[in-house]
Amino acid sequence: MLSDGSKIVHYKNKGLWEDSLGNYGTQTCLGTIALNQEGKIVEILLFCQGEDHNGDKFTTRVFRETDMVAGTGKYVIIDGTGLFKGYIGAECTYAVSYFRDALFDVDKCSK
């Protein structure tokens, strides 16, 4: 914690996701997040790697400005195999919630 009550945290989480097309899978996210005194994200450097139920993989760069409890944000797919290869460069929106140490997000992407 910084002297003004804000925080810089190293973030790591595993969780599940589902998209608007009915795909689902697992993902792991790693990065650094700066939070203000109220717990709202002021800066984020976060990347996630995931795999869908068919074994296709993706890597995303995450953007978010809400608090850490739950919220919405955007990400860009920066790498992928199979289905996700066609989505490289796509901007997606997501809504995330947490249960204990795991995350669950619902995603919507457009090419």
JOVEN-V705210 format. One record per residue. RES is the residue in one letter. PHI is phi in whole degrees, 0 to 359 (none if undefined). PSI is psi as a letter, one per 30 degrees, with the letter a starting at -180 (* if undefined). OMEGA is omega in radians with two decimals (NA if undefined). Layout:
res=<RES/RES>
phi=<PHI/PHI>
psi=<PSI/PSI>
omega=<OMEGA/OMEGA>
This chain:
res=<M/L/S/D/G/S/K/I/V/H/Y/K/N/K/G/L/W/E/D/S/L/G/N/Y/G/T/Q/T/C/L/G/T/I/A/L/N/Q/E/G/K/I/V/E/I/L/L/F/C/Q/G/E/D/H/N/G/D/K/F/T/T/R/V/F/R/E/T/D/M/V/A/G/T/G/K/Y/V/I/I/D/G/T/G/L/F/K/G/Y/I/G/A/E/C/T/Y/A/V/S/Y/F/R/D/A/L/F/D/V/D/K/C/S/K>
phi=<none/272/298/272/95/280/223/240/235/272/247/215/206/238/189/242/219/215/251/289/261/92/283/205/176/243/205/234/241/223/170/235/229/258/242/280/298/270/87/275/291/251/204/216/232/224/233/234/240/222/217/268/294/260/92/286/242/211/231/235/250/261/232/201/229/267/280/278/293/191/165/237/191/227/214/241/282/256/200/187/238/55/309/284/301/286/255/302/93/288/263/236/251/214/238/240/222/237/225/54/263/243/247/222/228/246/240/219/241/228/282>
psi=<k/l/f/g/f/l/l/k/k/k/k/k/l/k/a/l/l/k/l/f/g/g/l/l/a/l/l/k/k/k/a/k/k/k/k/a/f/f/g/k/k/f/k/k/j/k/k/k/k/l/k/l/f/f/g/k/l/l/k/l/k/k/k/k/g/a/l/f/e/l/a/l/a/l/l/k/j/f/l/l/l/b/e/f/e/f/g/k/f/k/k/l/l/l/k/k/l/k/j/b/g/l/l/k/l/k/l/k/l/k/*>
omega=<3.09/-3.05/3.12/3.12/3.08/-3.07/2.92/-3.05/2.97/-2.98/3.02/3.14/3.02/3.13/-3.11/3.11/3.03/3.14/-3.07/3.12/3.13/3.07/3.13/3.14/-3.11/3.05/3.05/-3.13/3.12/3.08/3.13/-3.10/3.03/-3.12/3.05/-3.08/-3.13/-3.14/3.10/3.13/3.07/3.07/-3.09/2.98/-2.97/3.09/3.11/3.01/-3.09/3.10/3.12/-3.07/3.09/-3.13/3.07/-3.04/3.13/3.02/-3.12/2.97/-2.98/3.06/-3.12/-3.14/-3.14/3.11/-3.06/-3.07/3.09/3.10/3.13/3.12/3.13/2.98/3.08/3.07/-3.07/3.08/3.12/3.06/3.10/3.13/-3.02/3.10/3.12/-3.14/3.13/-3.09/-3.13/3.04/-3.07/3.02/3.13/2.98/-3.06/2.99/-3.08/2.98/-3.05/-3.11/-3.07/3.08/3.01/3.07/3.10/-2.98/3.03/-3.10/2.98/-3.11/NA>
